[in-house]
C-alpha cells in the first residue's frame, strides 16, 4: 500500500477558483522535493495532505484513509498521530519553553508517545543534540533566533517518528550555506521509514532529494 496517493484531486477556494493538485504516489521512506514559484499551490497541496484542506473532487489517501470520510476531530487525531508538519512560520508557542514546544508532538498523540524508543526527556535531548539546540531547551521559544526556531520546529515534527513529514518552505529565512546545512540535519534526524515531502521555491535544494515534482502556477491550475 502506498503511504500517499493523490488522484484527480481538486481543491476549491470558492466560486470558480479550483486548484488541481498533482498526481502523487509515494511509498514509505521516499523523500521528494516539490518545486514552484510563490502562488503555485505548494501550500494548498500540503494542506490537502495534512487534511486541513479537503478536496471537493478526486481522492487524497494517506495510509489508506481518505480525509473526506473523516469527521474534523478524526482528522485532527489522524494528523497528530501520523504527520509531522514543519510550518513556514514555525507555529511555536512563545510563552512555552523550547522543551515544552517539542514535547507537544508526543503529548498530543498517544501513538507518537508509544513510538518513542526511550523516555520522552531522553528522546528530546537526543533530537536536540542532533539539531544543535540542546542548550536552548530551558529557554522560552520567544527568545530564540529564526534559525533556532526552524530547528525547534523540525525537532517537534520528528519526535515519535511520524510516518510522514511535511515541510513548507522551512529554509526561507536562511542564507544559502545554512539552507544546505539545515537539509543535512533534517535527513540525519529522519526515521528510516519516514516519508518526506519538502516544499520550496529554492531549486538549489532539490539535489538532496530522490525526485522533484514541479507545480504549475495557480492560474494554469484553475479549472
C-alpha positions as CSV (number, residue, x, y, z in Angstrom):
1,X,0.0,0.0,0.0
2,X,1.2,3.5,-0.9
3,X,1.8,5.9,2.0
4,X,0.3,8.7,0.0
5,X,-1.9,8.7,-3.1
6,X,-3.4,11.8,-4.8
7,X,-5.6,11.2,-7.9
8,X,-7.8,13.6,-9.9
9,X,-7.9,15.8,-6.8
10,X,-9.3,19.4,-7.0
11,X,-9.5,21.8,-4.0
12,X,-11.9,24.7,-4.2
13,X,-11.3,28.1,-2.7
14,X,-14.9,29.0,-3.6
15,X,-16.6,30.1,-6.7
16,X,-14.6,29.2,-9.8
17,X,-11.3,29.2,-8.0
18,X,-10.5,25.4,-8.2
19,X,-6.9,24.2,-7.8
20,X,-5.9,20.9,-9.5
21,X,-3.5,19.0,-7.3
22,X,-0.6,17.0,-8.9
23,X,-0.9,13.2,-9.1
24,X,1.2,11.6,-6.4
25,X,2.1,8.1,-5.4
26,X,4.6,7.8,-2.6
27,X,5.8,4.8,-0.6
28,X,7.3,4.5,2.8
29,X,10.6,6.3,3.3
30,X,10.5,8.3,0.0
31,X,11.9,11.9,0.0
32,X,10.5,14.2,-2.6
33,X,11.0,17.9,-3.4
34,X,8.0,20.0,-4.5
35,X,9.1,23.0,-6.6
36,X,7.2,26.0,-7.7
37,X,7.1,29.8,-7.5
38,X,5.2,31.7,-4.9
39,X,1.4,31.2,-5.6
40,X,1.8,27.9,-7.4
41,X,-0.2,26.0,-4.9
42,X,2.5,24.3,-2.9
43,X,0.9,25.1,0.5
44,X,-2.5,24.0,-0.9
45,X,-1.0,20.6,-1.7
46,X,0.5,20.3,1.8
47,X,-2.9,21.3,3.3
48,X,-4.6,18.6,1.4
49,X,-2.0,16.0,2.5
50,X,-2.4,17.1,6.1
51,X,-6.2,17.1,6.0
52,X,-6.6,20.9,6.6
53,X,-7.8,21.4,3.0
54,X,-10.5,18.9,2.0
55,X,-10.7,18.3,-1.8
56,X,-14.1,18.6,-3.5
57,X,-13.3,16.1,-6.2
58,X,-10.9,13.2,-6.6
59,X,-9.1,11.4,-3.8
60,X,-6.3,12.1,-1.3
61,X,-5.3,8.9,0.5
62,X,-2.9,8.9,3.4
63,X,-2.2,5.4,4.9
64,X,-5.2,4.2,3.1
65,X,-7.5,6.7,4.8
66,X,-9.5,9.4,2.9
67,X,-9.9,12.7,4.7
68,X,-13.3,13.3,3.2
69,X,-14.7,10.3,5.1
70,X,-13.5,11.6,8.5
71,X,-15.1,14.0,11.0
72,X,-13.0,17.1,11.8
73,X,-12.0,15.6,15.2
74,X,-10.9,12.4,13.5
75,X,-8.7,14.4,11.0
76,X,-7.1,16.2,13.9
77,X,-6.3,13.0,15.7
78,X,-5.0,11.3,12.5
79,X,-2.8,14.3,11.8
80,X,-1.3,14.3,15.3
81,X,-0.7,10.6,15.2
82,X,0.9,10.2,11.7
83,X,2.1,13.6,10.4
84,X,4.9,15.9,11.4
85,X,4.3,19.4,9.9
86,X,7.0,22.0,9.7
87,X,5.2,25.2,9.0
88,X,6.7,28.1,7.1
89,X,6.1,30.3,10.2
90,X,7.1,27.5,12.6
91,X,4.0,27.9,14.8
92,X,6.0,27.8,18.1
93,X,4.2,28.8,21.3
94,X,6.4,31.7,22.5
95,X,5.5,31.5,26.2
96,X,6.4,27.8,26.4
97,X,10.0,26.6,26.7
98,X,11.7,25.1,23.8
99,X,11.5,21.7,25.6
100,X,7.7,22.1,26.0
101,X,7.2,23.1,22.4
102,X,9.0,19.9,21.2
103,X,7.2,17.7,23.7
104,X,3.8,18.8,22.5
105,X,4.1,16.5,19.5
106,X,4.1,13.4,21.8
107,X,1.8,14.8,24.5
108,X,-1.0,15.4,21.9
109,X,-0.7,11.9,20.4
110,X,-0.7,8.6,22.3
111,X,0.6,6.9,19.2
112,X,3.6,9.2,18.9
113,X,4.3,8.8,22.6
114,X,4.2,5.0,22.3
115,X,6.6,5.0,19.3
116,X,9.3,6.7,21.4
117,X,12.2,4.3,21.8
118,X,13.3,5.9,25.1
119,X,11.7,8.1,27.8
120,X,10.4,11.4,26.4
121,X,13.1,13.6,28.0
122,X,15.8,11.4,26.6
123,X,14.3,11.4,23.1
124,X,14.0,15.2,23.2
125,X,17.6,15.6,24.4
126,X,18.8,13.3,21.6
127,X,17.0,15.2,18.9
128,X,18.2,18.5,20.3
129,X,21.8,17.3,20.2
130,X,21.3,16.2,16.6
131,X,19.8,19.6,15.7
132,X,22.3,21.6,17.8
133,X,19.7,23.2,20.0
134,X,20.3,21.3,23.3
135,X,21.4,24.5,25.1
136,X,18.1,26.1,24.3
137,X,15.7,23.6,25.9
138,X,15.1,25.7,29.0
139,X,14.6,29.0,27.2
140,X,11.2,30.4,26.1
141,X,10.6,29.9,22.4
142,X,10.1,33.6,22.0
143,X,13.7,34.3,23.0
144,X,15.4,32.3,20.2
145,X,16.5,33.3,16.7
146,X,14.8,32.5,13.4
147,X,17.4,29.8,12.6
148,X,17.0,28.2,16.0
149,X,13.2,28.3,15.7
150,X,13.5,26.3,12.4
151,X,15.4,23.6,14.2
152,X,12.9,23.5,17.1
153,X,10.1,23.1,14.6
154,X,12.0,20.2,13.0
155,X,12.5,18.5,16.3
156,X,8.8,18.8,17.2
157,X,7.9,17.4,13.8
158,X,10.2,14.4,14.1
159,X,9.5,13.4,17.7
160,X,8.0,10.0,17.8
161,X,9.0,9.2,14.2
162,X,5.8,10.1,12.3
163,X,5.3,8.2,9.1
164,X,5.1,11.4,7.1
165,X,6.8,14.8,7.5
166,X,5.5,17.8,5.5
167,X,7.9,20.8,5.3
168,X,6.6,24.1,4.0
169,X,9.4,26.4,3.0
170,X,11.3,25.8,6.2
171,X,14.6,27.3,4.9
172,X,13.2,30.5,3.5
173,X,14.8,32.7,6.2
174,X,18.3,31.2,5.9
175,X,21.3,32.1,3.8
176,X,22.5,29.5,1.2
177,X,25.1,27.8,3.4
178,X,22.7,27.4,6.3
179,X,20.0,26.1,4.0
180,X,22.1,23.2,2.9
181,X,23.3,22.6,6.4
182,X,19.7,22.5,7.6
183,X,18.8,19.9,5.0
184,X,21.6,17.7,6.1
185,X,20.5,17.9,9.7
186,X,16.9,17.1,8.6
187,X,17.9,14.0,6.8
188,X,20.2,12.8,9.7
189,X,17.2,13.1,12.0
190,X,14.5,11.4,9.9
191,X,13.3,7.9,10.8
192,X,14.3,5.3,8.1
193,X,10.6,4.7,7.2
194,X,9.6,8.4,7.3
195,X,8.2,9.8,4.0
196,X,9.3,13.4,3.5
197,X,7.5,16.0,1.3
198,X,9.7,19.1,1.2
199,X,8.2,22.3,-0.5
200,X,10.4,25.1,-1.6
201,X,10.9,27.7,-4.4
202,X,14.7,27.3,-4.0
203,X,15.8,24.9,-6.7
204,X,19.3,24.6,-5.4
205,X,18.0,22.3,-2.7
206,X,16.5,19.7,-4.9
207,X,19.8,17.9,-5.4
208,X,19.3,16.5,-1.9
209,X,16.2,14.6,-2.9
210,X,15.3,11.5,-4.8
211,X,12.9,13.2,-7.2
212,X,11.3,16.5,-7.9
213,X,7.7,17.4,-8.7
214,X,7.2,20.9,-10.2
215,X,3.9,22.6,-9.8
216,X,2.3,24.8,-12.4
217,X,1.2,28.3,-11.5
218,X,-2.2,28.6,-9.9
219,X,-3.5,30.4,-12.9
220,X,-2.7,27.4,-15.1
221,X,-4.2,25.1,-12.5
222,X,-7.6,26.8,-12.3
223,X,-10.4,24.8,-13.9
